């Protein structure tokens, strides 16, 4: 795992901790999947299945969409870990929900 991949994974975990602390949302399954497969592979698989990350709707309703996996994926430099299609999919979903990075 590259340094950048590790940083991305650490951000996902930190955001899950904040979501639990500040929004009362526990992302147990998402964290277990990250632990098993890594953050990048987990994100890619969620998108490949045409899904949003666990808790996306709850975090959006709580006004904390910046804590979602999708918001992390479009950030520089993490976007370079993903294909243009993956990043564009996240950007489109975030824009549809009123989030602009």
C-alpha positions, -999 to 999 in steps of 0.1 A, spaced: 0 0 0 14 34 -10 17 63 14 -12 81 -4 -34 50 -1 -27 48 36 -35 85 40 -68 80 22 -77 51 44 -68 70 75 -90 99 64 -119 75 58 -115 60 93 -112 95 109 -144 106 91 -162 75 104 -151 84 139 -163 120 135 -196 107 120 -202 86 151 -192 113 175 -210 142 159 -239 126 140 -245 94 160 -239 73 128 -219 41 133 -204 26 102 -194 -8 114 -197 -27 82 -179 0 62 -150 0 87 -148 -38 86 -146 -38 48 -118 -11 49 -99 -32 74 -102 -63 52 -97 -49 17 -82 -14 22 -98 20 16 -92 23 -21 -105 -12 -30 -135 -7 -7 -143 26 -24 -139 11 -59 -161 -18 -51 -189 4 -37 -188 25 -69 -186 -6 -92 -218 -19 -76 -235 15 -84 -240 23 -47 -233 51 -24 -212 47 7 -229 34 38 -243 64 57 -242 88 28 -279 97 32 -276 101 70 -245 123 68 -261 144 40 -292 148 62 -270 158 91 -253 184 70 -220 166 71 -217 153 35 -179 162 37 -175 131 59 -186 108 31 -163 85 12 -173 102 -20 -162 136 -7 -128 122 3 -124 106 -31 -126 139 -51 -100 156 -29 -66 163 -42 -44 143 -40 -67 113 -34 -84 116 -67 -53 103 -84 -59 69 -67 -91 65 -88 -101 66 -125 -116 97 -140 -149 79 -142 -149 70 -105 -140 106 -95 -166 120 -118 -193 97 -105 -186 109 -69 -185 146 -80 -218 142 -98 -235 126 -68 -221 152 -44 -233 180 -67 -267 165 -69 -268 167 -31 -257 203 -29 -220 197 -20 -193 215 -39 -156 209 -31 
